[in-house]
Amino acid sequence: MAFFYMFPAATEKEAQLIATSMQQAFVNLRSGRPGRLQPPVQDYLSRLSPGEAAVLEQVMACTAIGSSGTVRQAIEGFIARTGVDELIIASQIFDHRSRLRSYEITASLFAETE
């Protein structure tokens, strides 16, 4: 069993955007500024210091961000690397509708593989 963050969306661009809420949360937490989940931010990654980017890269090692095809490839690669037989899926997505849609996309990926 492994814990895995997923941010599937209709497009790669939308997925990258909705993932910035979680990215902000981790950077803020690791920087001693914990708080509520923040709204997505355009071009968030380009605003990070090298230290913040390094922290985020490590944290995001078990994450899939993208369209359904991208997310599916990330899941399959993660399972192949780790050999896990069960995933705990989580998504820290600010907008409730986007969060629900991400879980619908995730469910459809797993339904297709069974």
CNS distance restraints for C-alpha pairs under 8 A (distance, minus, plus):
assign (resid   1 and name CA) (resid  84 and name CA) 5.46 0.50 0.50
assign (resid   1 and name CA) (resid  85 and name CA) 6.10 0.50 0.50
assign (resid   1 and name CA) (resid  86 and name CA) 4.55 0.50 0.50
assign (resid   1 and name CA) (resid  87 and name CA) 5.50 0.50 0.50
assign (resid   1 and name CA) (resid  88 and name CA) 7.17 0.50 0.50
assign (resid   2 and name CA) (resid  84 and name CA) 6.60 0.50 0.50
assign (resid   2 and name CA) (resid  86 and name CA) 6.52 0.50 0.50
assign (resid   2 and name CA) (resid  87 and name CA) 5.01 0.50 0.50
assign (resid   2 and name CA) (resid  88 and name CA) 6.02 0.50 0.50
assign (resid   3 and name CA) (resid  62 and name CA) 7.46 0.50 0.50
assign (resid   3 and name CA) (resid  87 and name CA) 5.87 0.50 0.50
assign (resid   3 and name CA) (resid  88 and name CA) 4.72 0.50 0.50
assign (resid   3 and name CA) (resid  89 and name CA) 6.32 0.50 0.50
assign (resid   3 and name CA) (resid  90 and name CA) 7.61 0.50 0.50
assign (resid   4 and name CA) (resid  62 and name CA) 5.29 0.50 0.50
assign (resid   4 and name CA) (resid  63 and name CA) 5.78 0.50 0.50
assign (resid   4 and name CA) (resid  64 and name CA) 7.90 0.50 0.50
assign (resid   4 and name CA) (resid  87 and name CA) 6.40 0.50 0.50
assign (resid   4 and name CA) (resid  88 and name CA) 5.90 0.50 0.50
assign (resid   4 and name CA) (resid  89 and name CA) 5.16 0.50 0.50
assign (resid   4 and name CA) (resid  90 and name CA) 6.35 0.50 0.50
assign (resid   5 and name CA) (resid  60 and name CA) 7.99 0.50 0.50
assign (resid   5 and name CA) (resid  62 and name CA) 6.35 0.50 0.50
assign (resid   5 and name CA) (resid  63 and name CA) 4.58 0.50 0.50
assign (resid   5 and name CA) (resid  64 and name CA) 6.38 0.50 0.50
assign (resid   5 and name CA) (resid  89 and name CA) 5.77 0.50 0.50
assign (resid   5 and name CA) (resid  90 and name CA) 4.88 0.50 0.50
assign (resid   5 and name CA) (resid  91 and name CA) 5.54 0.50 0.50
assign (resid   6 and name CA) (resid  63 and name CA) 5.63 0.50 0.50
assign (resid   6 and name CA) (resid  64 and name CA) 4.81 0.50 0.50
assign (resid   6 and name CA) (resid  65 and name CA) 6.09 0.50 0.50
assign (resid   6 and name CA) (resid  71 and name CA) 7.43 0.50 0.50
assign (resid   6 and name CA) (resid  89 and name CA) 6.60 0.50 0.50
assign (resid   6 and name CA) (resid  90 and name CA) 6.27 0.50 0.50
assign (resid   6 and name CA) (resid  91 and name CA) 5.61 0.50 0.50
assign (resid   6 and name CA) (resid 102 and name CA) 7.81 0.50 0.50
assign (resid   6 and name CA) (resid 106 and name CA) 7.96 0.50 0.50
assign (resid   7 and name CA) (resid  15 and name CA) 5.71 0.50 0.50
assign (resid   7 and name CA) (resid  16 and name CA) 7.82 0.50 0.50
assign (resid   7 and name CA) (resid  18 and name CA) 7.11 0.50 0.50
assign (resid   7 and name CA) (resid  19 and name CA) 6.08 0.50 0.50
assign (resid   7 and name CA) (resid  63 and name CA) 7.80 0.50 0.50
assign (resid   7 and name CA) (resid  64 and name CA) 6.03 0.50 0.50
assign (resid   7 and name CA) (resid  65 and name CA) 4.65 0.50 0.50
assign (resid   7 and name CA) (resid  66 and name CA) 6.44 0.50 0.50
assign (resid   7 and name CA) (resid  71 and name CA) 7.79 0.50 0.50
assign (resid   7 and name CA) (resid  91 and name CA) 6.35 0.50 0.50
assign (resid   7 and name CA) (resid  93 and name CA) 7.91 0.50 0.50
assign (resid   7 and name CA) (resid 102 and name CA) 6.25 0.50 0.50
assign (resid   8 and name CA) (resid  15 and name CA) 5.70 0.50 0.50
assign (resid   8 and name CA) (resid  64 and name CA) 7.34 0.50 0.50
assign (resid   8 and name CA) (resid  65 and name CA) 5.76 0.50 0.50
assign (resid   8 and name CA) (resid  66 and name CA) 5.13 0.50 0.50
assign (resid   8 and name CA) (resid  67 and name CA) 5.38 0.50 0.50
assign (resid   8 and name CA) (resid  68 and name CA) 5.89 0.50 0.50
assign (resid   8 and name CA) (resid  71 and name CA) 6.24 0.50 0.50
assign (resid   8 and name CA) (resid 102 and name CA) 5.15 0.50 0.50
assign (resid   8 and name CA) (resid 103 and name CA) 7.96 0.50 0.50
assign (resid   8 and name CA) (resid 105 and name CA) 6.50 0.50 0.50
assign (resid   8 and name CA) (resid 106 and name CA) 6.96 0.50 0.50
assign (resid   9 and name CA) (resid  14 and name CA) 6.06 0.50 0.50
assign (resid   9 and name CA) (resid  15 and name CA) 4.92 0.50 0.50
assign (resid   9 and name CA) (resid  66 and name CA) 6.15 0.50 0.50
assign (resid   9 and name CA) (resid  67 and name CA) 5.20 0.50 0.50
assign (resid   9 and name CA) (resid  68 and name CA) 6.89 0.50 0.50
assign (resid   9 and name CA) (resid  98 and name CA) 7.84 0.50 0.50
assign (resid   9 and name CA) (resid 101 and name CA) 7.34 0.50 0.50
assign (resid   9 and name CA) (resid 102 and name CA) 5.91 0.50 0.50
assign (resid   9 and name CA) (resid 105 and name CA) 7.29 0.50 0.50
assign (resid  10 and name CA) (resid  14 and name CA) 6.85 0.50 0.50
assign (resid  10 and name CA) (resid  15 and name CA) 7.44 0.50 0.50
assign (resid  10 and name CA) (resid  67 and name CA) 5.54 0.50 0.50
assign (resid  10 and name CA) (resid  68 and name CA) 7.33 0.50 0.50
assign (resid  11 and name CA) (resid  15 and name CA) 6.25 0.50 0.50
assign (resid  11 and name CA) (resid  66 and name CA) 6.51 0.50 0.50
assign (resid  11 and name CA) (resid  67 and name CA) 5.00 0.50 0.50
assign (resid  12 and name CA) (resid  16 and name CA) 6.17 0.50 0.50
assign (resid  12 and name CA) (resid  65 and name CA) 7.46 0.50 0.50
assign (resid  12 and name CA) (resid  66 and name CA) 4.40 0.50 0.50
assign (resid  12 and name CA) (resid  67 and name CA) 5.14 0.50 0.50
assign (resid  13 and name CA) (resid  17 and name CA) 6.28 0.50 0.50
assign (resid  13 and name CA) (resid  66 and name CA) 7.48 0.50 0.50
assign (resid  14 and name CA) (resid  18 and name CA) 6.24 0.50 0.50
assign (resid  14 and name CA) (resid  66 and name CA) 7.74 0.50 0.50
assign (resid  15 and name CA) (resid  19 and name CA) 6.17 0.50 0.50
assign (resid  15 and name CA) (resid  65 and name CA) 5.71 0.50 0.50
assign (resid  15 and name CA) (resid  66 and name CA) 4.91 0.50 0.50
assign (resid  15 and name CA) (resid  67 and name CA) 6.83 0.50 0.50
assign (resid  16 and name CA) (resid  20 and name CA) 6.76 0.50 0.50
assign (resid  16 and name CA) (resid  65 and name CA) 6.28 0.50 0.50
assign (resid  16 and name CA) (resid  66 and name CA) 6.62 0.50 0.50
assign (resid  17 and name CA) (resid  40 and name CA) 5.88 0.50 0.50
assign (resid  17 and name CA) (resid  41 and name CA) 6.59 0.50 0.50
assign (resid  17 and name CA) (resid  42 and name CA) 6.26 0.50 0.50
assign (resid  17 and name CA) (resid  43 and name CA) 7.92 0.50 0.50
assign (resid  18 and name CA) (resid  40 and name CA) 5.61 0.50 0.50
assign (resid  18 and name CA) (resid  93 and name CA) 5.97 0.50 0.50
assign (resid  18 and name CA) (resid  94 and name CA) 7.27 0.50 0.50
assign (resid  18 and name CA) (resid  98 and name CA) 7.78 0.50 0.50
assign (resid  19 and name CA) (resid  23 and name CA) 6.39 0.50 0.50
assign (resid  19 and name CA) (resid  40 and name CA) 7.27 0.50 0.50
assign (resid  19 and name CA) (resid  65 and name CA) 7.10 0.50 0.50
assign (resid  19 and name CA) (resid  92 and name CA) 7.49 0.50 0.50
assign (resid  19 and name CA) (resid  93 and name CA) 6.65 0.50 0.50
assign (resid  20 and name CA) (resid  24 and name CA) 5.92 0.50 0.50
assign (resid  20 and name CA) (resid  39 and name CA) 7.94 0.50 0.50
assign (resid  20 and name CA) (resid  40 and name CA) 5.18 0.50 0.50
assign (resid  20 and name CA) (resid  41 and name CA) 6.14 0.50 0.50
assign (resid  20 and name CA) (resid  44 and name CA) 6.50 0.50 0.50
assign (resid  21 and name CA) (resid  25 and name CA) 6.28 0.50 0.50
assign (resid  21 and name CA) (resid  37 and name CA) 6.21 0.50 0.50
assign (resid  21 and name CA) (resid  38 and name CA) 5.40 0.50 0.50
assign (resid  21 and name CA) (resid  39 and name CA) 5.73 0.50 0.50
assign (resid  21 and name CA) (resid  40 and name CA) 4.96 0.50 0.50
assign (resid  21 and name CA) (resid  41 and name CA) 7.42 0.50 0.50
assign (resid  21 and name CA) (resid  92 and name CA) 6.79 0.50 0.50
assign (resid  21 and name CA) (resid  93 and name CA) 6.18 0.50 0.50
assign (resid  21 and name CA) (resid  94 and name CA) 6.22 0.50 0.50
assign (resid  22 and name CA) (resid  26 and name CA) 6.28 0.50 0.50
assign (resid  22 and name CA) (resid  37 and name CA) 7.17 0.50 0.50
assign (resid  22 and name CA) (resid  91 and name CA) 7.89 0.50 0.50
assign (resid  22 and name CA) (resid  92 and name CA) 5.33 0.50 0.50
assign (resid  22 and name CA) (resid  93 and name CA) 6.84 0.50 0.50
assign (resid  23 and name CA) (resid  27 and name CA) 6.24 0.50 0.50
assign (resid  23 and name CA) (resid  56 and name CA) 6.80 0.50 0.50
assign (resid  24 and name CA) (resid  28 and name CA) 5.92 0.50 0.50
assign (resid  24 and name CA) (resid  37 and name CA) 7.89 0.50 0.50
assign (resid  24 and name CA) (resid  38 and name CA) 7.12 0.50 0.50
assign (resid  25 and name CA) (resid  29 and name CA) 5.98 0.50 0.50
assign (resid  25 and name CA) (resid  34 and name CA) 7.08 0.50 0.50
assign (resid  25 and name CA) (resid  35 and name CA) 7.36 0.50 0.50
assign (resid  25 and name CA) (resid  36 and name CA) 7.69 0.50 0.50
assign (resid  25 and name CA) (resid  37 and name CA) 6.14 0.50 0.50
assign (resid  25 and name CA) (resid  38 and name CA) 7.29 0.50 0.50
assign (resid  26 and name CA) (resid  30 and name CA) 6.02 0.50 0.50
assign (resid  26 and name CA) (resid  56 and name CA) 7.06 0.50 0.50
assign (resid  26 and name CA) (resid  59 and name CA) 7.77 0.50 0.50
assign (resid  27 and name CA) (resid  31 and name CA) 5.98 0.50 0.50
assign (resid  27 and name CA) (resid  52 and name CA) 6.26 0.50 0.50
assign (resid  27 and name CA) (resid  55 and name CA) 7.28 0.50 0.50
assign (resid  27 and name CA) (resid  56 and name CA) 6.67 0.50 0.50
assign (resid  28 and name CA) (resid  32 and name CA) 6.26 0.50 0.50
assign (resid  28 and name CA) (resid  33 and name CA) 4.75 0.50 0.50
assign (resid  28 and name CA) (resid  34 and name CA) 5.49 0.50 0.50
assign (resid  28 and name CA) (resid  35 and name CA) 7.57 0.50 0.50
assign (resid  29 and name CA) (resid  33 and name CA) 5.29 0.50 0.50
assign (resid  29 and name CA) (resid  34 and name CA) 4.41 0.50 0.50
assign (resid  29 and name CA) (resid  35 and name CA) 7.59 0.50 0.50
assign (resid  30 and name CA) (resid  34 and name CA) 7.92 0.50 0.50
assign (resid  30 and name CA) (resid  55 and name CA) 7.93 0.50 0.50
assign (resid  37 and name CA) (resid  92 and name CA) 7.68 0.50 0.50
assign (resid  37 and name CA) (resid  94 and name CA) 6.43 0.50 0.50
assign (resid  38 and name CA) (resid  94 and name CA) 6.56 0.50 0.50
assign (resid  39 and name CA) (resid  94 and name CA) 5.59 0.50 0.50
assign (resid  39 and name CA) (resid  95 and name CA) 7.64 0.50 0.50
assign (resid  40 and name CA) (resid  94 and name CA) 7.04 0.50 0.50
assign (resid  43 and name CA) (resid  47 and name CA) 7.08 0.50 0.50
assign (resid  44 and name CA) (resid  48 and name CA) 7.12 0.50 0.50
assign (resid  45 and name CA) (resid  53 and name CA) 7.31 0.50 0.50
assign (resid  48 and name CA) (resid  52 and name CA) 5.70 0.50 0.50
assign (resid  48 and name CA) (resid  53 and name CA) 5.76 0.50 0.50
assign (resid  49 and name CA) (resid  53 and name CA) 6.13 0.50 0.50
assign (resid  50 and name CA) (resid  54 and name CA) 6.16 0.50 0.50
assign (resid  51 and name CA) (resid  55 and name CA) 6.34 0.50 0.50
assign (resid  52 and name CA) (resid  56 and name CA) 6.16 0.50 0.50
assign (resid  53 and name CA) (resid  57 and name CA) 6.03 0.50 0.50
assign (resid  54 and name CA) (resid  58 and name CA) 6.40 0.50 0.50
assign (resid  55 and name CA) (resid  59 and name CA) 6.31 0.50 0.50
assign (resid  56 and name CA) (resid  60 and name CA) 5.94 0.50 0.50
assign (resid  57 and name CA) (resid  61 and name CA) 6.45 0.50 0.50
assign (resid  62 and name CA) (resid  78 and name CA) 7.52 0.50 0.50
assign (resid  63 and name CA) (resid  74 and name CA) 7.80 0.50 0.50
assign (resid  64 and name CA) (resid  70 and name CA) 7.54 0.50 0.50
assign (resid  64 and name CA) (resid  71 and name CA) 5.19 0.50 0.50
assign (resid  64 and name CA) (resid  74 and name CA) 5.65 0.50 0.50
assign (resid  64 and name CA) (resid  75 and name CA) 7.09 0.50 0.50
assign (resid  65 and name CA) (resid  70 and name CA) 7.23 0.50 0.50
assign (resid  65 and name CA) (resid  71 and name CA) 6.10 0.50 0.50
assign (resid  66 and name CA) (resid  70 and name CA) 5.33 0.50 0.50
assign (resid  66 and name CA) (resid  71 and name CA) 5.70 0.50 0.50
assign (resid  67 and name CA) (resid  71 and name CA) 6.16 0.50 0.50
assign (resid  68 and name CA) (resid  72 and name CA) 5.98 0.50 0.50
assign (resid  68 and name CA) (resid 105 and name CA) 6.74 0.50 0.50
assign (resid  68 and name CA) (resid 106 and name CA) 7.71 0.50 0.50
assign (resid  68 and name CA) (resid 109 and name CA) 7.29 0.50 0.50
assign (resid  69 and name CA) (resid  73 and name CA) 6.28 0.50 0.50
assign (resid  70 and name CA) (resid  74 and name CA) 6.27 0.50 0.50
assign (resid  71 and name CA) (resid  75 and name CA) 6.18 0.50 0.50
assign (resid  72 and name CA) (resid  76 and name CA) 6.19 0.50 0.50
assign (resid  72 and name CA) (resid 109 and name CA) 6.76 0.50 0.50
assign (resid  73 and name CA) (resid  77 and name CA) 6.02 0.50 0.50
assign (resid  74 and name CA) (resid  78 and name CA) 6.04 0.50 0.50
assign (resid  75 and name CA) (resid  79 and name CA) 6.14 0.50 0.50
assign (resid  76 and name CA) (resid  80 and name CA) 6.08 0.50 0.50
assign (resid  77 and name CA) (resid  81 and name CA) 6.12 0.50 0.50
assign (resid  78 and name CA) (resid  82 and name CA) 6.06 0.50 0.50
assign (resid  78 and name CA) (resid  83 and name CA) 7.98 0.50 0.50
assign (resid  79 and name CA) (resid  83 and name CA) 5.17 0.50 0.50
assign (resid  79 and name CA) (resid  84 and name CA) 5.61 0.50 0.50
assign (resid  79 and name CA) (resid  85 and name CA) 7.45 0.50 0.50
assign (resid  91 and name CA) (resid  99 and name CA) 7.03 0.50 0.50
assign (resid  92 and name CA) (resid  99 and name CA) 7.66 0.50 0.50
assign (resid  93 and name CA) (resid  98 and name CA) 6.92 0.50 0.50
assign (resid  93 and name CA) (resid  99 and name CA) 5.34 0.50 0.50
assign (resid  94 and name CA) (resid  98 and name CA) 7.82 0.50 0.50
assign (resid  94 and name CA) (resid  99 and name CA) 7.35 0.50 0.50
assign (resid  95 and name CA) (resid  99 and name CA) 6.21 0.50 0.50
assign (resid  96 and name CA) (resid 100 and name CA) 6.21 0.50 0.50
assign (resid  97 and name CA) (resid 101 and name CA) 6.11 0.50 0.50
assign (resid  98 and name CA) (resid 102 and name CA) 6.10 0.50 0.50
assign (resid  99 and name CA) (resid 103 and name CA) 6.48 0.50 0.50
assign (resid 100 and name CA) (resid 104 and name CA) 6.33 0.50 0.50
assign (resid 101 and name CA) (resid 105 and name CA) 6.21 0.50 0.50
assign (resid 102 and name CA) (resid 106 and name CA) 6.14 0.50 0.50
assign (resid 103 and name CA) (resid 107 and name CA) 6.01 0.50 0.50
assign (resid 104 and name CA) (resid 108 and name CA) 6.22 0.50 0.50
assign (resid 105 and name CA) (resid 109 and name CA) 6.38 0.50 0.50
assign (resid 106 and name CA) (resid 110 and name CA) 6.54 0.50 0.50
assign (resid 107 and name CA) (resid 111 and name CA) 6.08 0.50 0.50
assign (resid 108 and name CA) (resid 112 and name CA) 6.20 0.50 0.50
assign (resid 109 and name CA) (resid 113 and name CA) 6.67 0.50 0.50
assign (resid 110 and name CA) (resid 114 and name CA) 6.53 0.50 0.50
